[in-house]
Amino acid sequence: MATADDHRTYSIRQLCREFGATARALRFYEDKGLLTPARKGQTRVYDARDRARLKLILRGRRIGFSLLEIQEMLDLYDHDNHNAHQMAVALRRHRAQIAALKQQREDLDAAIETAEEACAVMEKKLGEYRPDLLPGAEEYADLLKARLNPDPHHHQPFKARA
């Protein structure tokens, strides 16, 4: 049974605002055949189906699916079968994507740990032999110079540390 929302239409501006998308993105998805808004003159008119598809497209992009993968899943929509086939395919793909994303997270964590260890070694060595080359050393040297050789034209009161 159709609801009032099933017959509601949306402007490109409304969908952009609701989903945080750009008009350019919606036009791109239209060019790729993912959205099929009606036209009233030059104005695009989106229906409930387009809105639902846009929601799925944006979710799929955020998860990391390609537009082709999203298109394939959207094309499996079958209202008469309660989307069972679409959901079965989407479920398998989502599970595979979760595994891939978890692996990427592990890889990123390992890369960050390796980079942090390398930074610690380099900072230690530079601290021993060339502390003037450490990040922030130039700013620190400038601060020391300013405190040790105050500008006679610019009086700045000395602040005692607690």
N, C-alpha and C positions, 0 to 999 in steps of 0.2 A: 504494500500500500504506500503510495507516494505521500510524502509530508510536504509542508510548506517550504521547508529548506531545500527540498529536491527541485523546486521550481524557481528558487531564488537565483538571481544573476549578480555578477560581481564585475566591477571595473578593474582594469589593470592596476590602478592606484590602490584600490581596496585590498587586492591580493598581495601586492607588494608590502603594504603596511602590515597586514596580518601575519605574513610569513617572513618579513625582513628580507625579502628578495628585491632585486632590481628589475625595472621594466625591461632592461636589456636582457636579463636572464630569462624572463618569461617569453620574450620574442624569440630568443635562441631556442628555447624548448619547443616553441611553436614551429620554428623552422625545421627542427629535427623530427617533427611529427608526434611529439609527446603530449602536446596540448593542442586542442582544436577549437579555439573560441569562435563564436559566431561574429558576424560583422554587422554593424549598423553604420553605414557610411565608412568612415575611416576608423571608427571606434571599435575596439575589441570588446566583446561581451562574453564573459566566462560563466559557465553554469556550474552546478554542484559537482558534476563529473570532473570538469577541469580542476576545480578546487581540490577534490579528493586526489586526483592524479598529481597535482602540484605538491601536495603534502607528502605523497609517497616519493616523488622525485627528489625533493629536498632531503627527506629522511635517508633515501638511498645514497645520495651524494655525500651526506655527512658521514655515513657508515663507510663510504669508500667504494661504492659500486660505480662502474662505468655507466655512461648513458646507454650503451648497448645492453648491458645487463639489466638496467632498469626498464628499458623498452621491452625486452623479452619477458620480464615478469609482468609488466602492465598488460601486455598483449594476451596473457593467459586468463584475464578477467572473464569470469562466466557467472553472471548473476543467478542463472537458473540452478547452478550446482553449488551455490553458496560459496563460490570462490575456492572450493576445496583443492583443485589442482594448482591454482595460483599460490595458495598458502603452502602447499606441500613443497613446491619448487622453491618458493621464497624462504621457507624454513631451512631447507638444506643449504641454500646460499648464505643465509644469515649465519648459520652455525659455522660454515667454512670461513666466513669473513671474521667472525669472532676469534677463531683460532689464529687466523693470519694476523689480526690486530694485536692479539696477545703476544705472538712471536715478535712482531715489530716492537712492542713495548719492551720486551726482554732485551732485544737487540739494542734499542736506544739506551736502556738503563746500563747495559754493559759498555756501550760506547761512551756514555757520560762518565762512568766510573774510570775508564781508561784515560780519558782526557783529563779528569781531575787529578789522577795519579801523576800524569805527565806534567801538569801545571805545578804540582807540589814539588816535584823533583827539580824543575827549572827554577822555581822561585827560591828553593833552598840554595841551589848552586849560584844563582845571581846574587842572593843575599850574602853569600860568602865572598864572592869575587868582584861583583859589580852592582852593588845595591842601587847605584844611581840609574840603572836601567830597568829597575822593577816598575811595574805599573803604579802610577801615583807618585813616583819618586820626584818627578819634576815639580808637581804641585806642592809636595812637602818641602822641597828645597826653596821654592818661592816663598812659602809661608815662613820658613825659618829666616830667610833673608829679610823679609819685611819686619819680623819681630826683632832681629838683631840690628838692623840698620833702618830704623824708622825714618820715613820721609819727614824732614823738618817742616815742610809746608802743610802737612796733613797730620794733625794731632789726633791720635787714637788712644784712648785711655787703656792702660794695661788691666787686663782682667785676671784676677787671681783664680786659680783652680781650687776647687773644694777638696 
